[in-house]
Amino acid sequence: MKAAVERRSAFGYRDHFALAVTTFGVGYLPLAPGTWGSAVGVLIYLGIEVLVIGIYASLQSGLNAYVDTGYRDYMAWAHAILLILFLVFTLLGVWAAGRATELLGNTDPPEAVIDEIIGQLIVFLFVPFSIGWPMILAGFLLFRLFDIWKPYPIDYLQVLPGGIGVCADDILAGVYAGVCLSVVYAISLSL
């Protein structure tokens, strides 16, 4: 215990930043911090959607005579923003998670939830924006299922070193969940 306190007191500003990015404010919450991290990923997705729809609505009401943009254009922008955020979170998250593994003394610390946020964002890259609450909930549950179940080869990716090992399994779980969500979405369209 004393060694952990001494280690924490020796943290520099980069270490504090790495822990803040890795835990994203919810990593220390009790009972399933990974689920809290996934919920943050859903909130980020919804925030982008609300922001883009708000911009679209204000432009359509105020500049309708000058701007000829369609709803699909704004949804394409929302998708592009989500992809850029995913890339930023991945690059920053791999570095921060790698640093956090050293600081917390664990190869996959439960406090690290940036990997769940990244995985959850991947899920929504497989479907169009404005899919509705049932599909958003399905995406959340599918990601949690694959993140906990870890079917082949997800479980084997955790042995990769540092931040890559922390994030790689969640990235693949996000891909699995995204593929399943896109199938569910396509079936729902045909019903």
ChimeraX attribute file (.defattr): number of C-alpha atoms within 10 A of each C-alpha:
attribute: neighborCount
match mode: 1-to-1
recipient: residues
	/A:1	6
	/A:2	7
	/A:3	8
	/A:4	12
	/A:5	9
	/A:6	10
	/A:7	12
	/A:8	14
	/A:9	9
	/A:10	10
	/A:11	12
	/A:12	10
	/A:13	9
	/A:14	11
	/A:15	17
	/A:16	16
	/A:17	15
	/A:18	22
	/A:19	23
	/A:20	17
	/A:21	21
	/A:22	32
	/A:23	26
	/A:24	18
	/A:25	16
	/A:26	20
	/A:27	23
	/A:28	15
	/A:29	13
	/A:30	9
	/A:31	8
	/A:32	12
	/A:33	19
	/A:34	24
	/A:35	21
	/A:36	21
	/A:37	28
	/A:38	25
	/A:39	17
	/A:40	22
	/A:41	26
	/A:42	21
	/A:43	14
	/A:44	17
	/A:45	22
	/A:46	15
	/A:47	12
	/A:48	20
	/A:49	21
	/A:50	14
	/A:51	12
	/A:52	20
	/A:53	17
	/A:54	12
	/A:55	12
	/A:56	17
	/A:57	14
	/A:58	12
	/A:59	16
	/A:60	17
	/A:61	9
	/A:62	10
	/A:63	11
	/A:64	12
	/A:65	9
	/A:66	9
	/A:67	10
	/A:68	9
	/A:69	12
	/A:70	10
	/A:71	12
	/A:72	11
	/A:73	11
	/A:74	17
	/A:75	19
	/A:76	14
	/A:77	15
	/A:78	22
	/A:79	22
	/A:80	13
	/A:81	16
	/A:82	21
	/A:83	16
	/A:84	12
	/A:85	17
	/A:86	21
	/A:87	15
	/A:88	12
	/A:89	20
	/A:90	22
	/A:91	13
	/A:92	17
	/A:93	28
	/A:94	23
	/A:95	18
	/A:96	26
	/A:97	30
	/A:98	23
	/A:99	21
	/A:100	30
	/A:101	21
	/A:102	14
	/A:103	18
	/A:104	17
	/A:105	11
	/A:106	11
	/A:107	19
	/A:108	21
	/A:109	18
	/A:110	14
	/A:111	24
	/A:112	32
	/A:113	32
	/A:114	32
	/A:115	30
	/A:116	30
	/A:117	31
	/A:118	27
	/A:119	32
	/A:120	34
	/A:121	31
	/A:122	27
	/A:123	28
	/A:124	28
	/A:125	20
	/A:126	20
	/A:127	21
	/A:128	14
	/A:129	21
	/A:130	14
	/A:131	11
	/A:132	8
	/A:133	9
	/A:134	9
	/A:135	18
	/A:136	20
	/A:137	12
	/A:138	16
	/A:139	28
	/A:140	25
	/A:141	17
	/A:142	22
	/A:143	31
	/A:144	22
	/A:145	15
	/A:146	19
	/A:147	26
	/A:148	15
	/A:149	12
	/A:150	17
	/A:151	15
	/A:152	10
	/A:153	11
	/A:154	19
	/A:155	17
	/A:156	13
	/A:157	19
	/A:158	19
	/A:159	14
	/A:160	14
	/A:161	13
	/A:162	21
	/A:163	27
	/A:164	21
	/A:165	20
	/A:166	28
	/A:167	29
	/A:168	23
	/A:169	26
	/A:170	30
	/A:171	26
	/A:172	24
	/A:173	31
	/A:174	31
	/A:175	22
	/A:176	21
	/A:177	28
	/A:178	25
	/A:179	19
	/A:180	18
	/A:181	24
	/A:182	19
	/A:183	14
	/A:184	15
	/A:185	17
	/A:186	12
	/A:187	10
	/A:188	10
	/A:189	8
	/A:190	6
	/A:191	5
